[in-house]
Every structure is written in structure tokens, then in C-alpha cells.
Amino acid sequence: MVSSNPVNILVDLIRFNTTNPPGNERECVYHVKDILEKSGIETQIFYLDERRPNLLAKIEGKGESP
């Protein structure tokens, strides 16, 4: 289950071993993807290396200036 509490999210992220080398971020990327998608944020994953996916998240604007 994915938490919506920022502290719990941070604790979960810190638990992932993404030390480089080897830089195996795959599990962490998919965890972040789940968090974002459950919040209604569109995501895509791109691969240059199977162990090191890149996550793109997109939040649509309203087309209004701040």
C-alpha cells in the first residue's frame, strides 16, 4: 500500500538501495510511478538500460499565467 503521508513516502524511498554502481533504480522508479499515478498524475517510463529506467511525470496546466 502506498502512503500519502510525505514522511512515510520519504522513509519508503530511503529504503531502496539505489547506490551507484550498479545504480539499480528500477524498483524505486516503479514505486514513485505508483505514487504519482494514484494521485492522478500521468507517467511514462523510458529505458536506456533495463536496470536504470527513467520516469517522466506530466501534470497538465490550465493554460493560464500565474
C-alpha positions as CSV (number, residue, x, y, z in Angstrom):
1,M,0.0,0.0,0.0
2,V,1.3,3.4,-0.9
3,S,1.1,6.1,1.7
4,S,0.0,9.7,1.1
5,N,2.0,10.9,4.1
6,P,5.1,12.7,2.9
7,V,7.2,11.4,5.8
8,N,6.2,7.8,5.1
9,I,6.9,8.3,1.4
10,L,10.4,9.6,2.2
11,V,11.0,6.7,4.6
12,D,9.9,4.2,1.8
13,L,12.2,5.9,-0.8
14,I,15.2,5.9,1.6
15,R,14.8,2.1,1.9
16,F,15.5,1.5,-1.7
17,N,19.1,0.7,-2.5
18,T,20.0,2.8,-5.5
19,T,23.7,3.1,-4.8
20,N,25.7,3.7,-7.9
21,P,27.3,1.4,-9.0
22,P,25.4,-0.5,-10.0
23,G,22.6,2.1,-9.8
24,N,19.7,-0.4,-9.8
25,E,16.8,2.2,-9.5
26,R,14.1,0.1,-11.2
27,E,12.2,-0.8,-8.0
28,C,12.3,2.8,-6.8
29,V,11.2,4.2,-10.1
30,Y,8.2,1.9,-10.2
31,H,7.3,2.8,-6.6
32,V,7.4,6.5,-7.4
33,K,5.3,5.8,-10.6
34,D,2.6,4.1,-8.4
35,I,2.5,7.1,-6.0
36,L,2.1,9.6,-8.9
37,E,-0.5,7.5,-10.8
38,K,-2.6,7.1,-7.6
39,S,-2.5,10.9,-7.4
40,G,-3.8,11.2,-10.9
41,I,-0.5,12.2,-12.5
42,E,0.3,10.8,-15.9
43,T,3.6,8.9,-16.1
44,Q,5.8,7.2,-18.7
45,I,8.9,5.1,-18.3
46,F,11.8,5.2,-20.7
47,Y,14.7,2.7,-20.8
48,L,18.2,3.1,-22.0
49,D,19.2,0.3,-19.6
50,E,16.8,-2.2,-18.1
51,R,18.1,-1.7,-14.6
52,R,18.0,2.1,-14.8
53,P,14.6,3.3,-16.1
54,N,13.8,7.0,-16.4
55,L,10.4,8.2,-15.2
56,L,8.6,11.1,-16.8
57,A,5.6,12.7,-15.0
58,K,3.3,15.2,-16.6
59,I,0.9,17.5,-14.9
60,E,-1.3,19.4,-17.3
61,G,-1.6,23.1,-16.8
62,K,-4.8,25.2,-17.2
63,G,-3.2,27.4,-19.8
64,E,-3.4,30.4,-17.5
65,S,-0.5,32.6,-16.5
66,P,0.3,32.8,-12.7
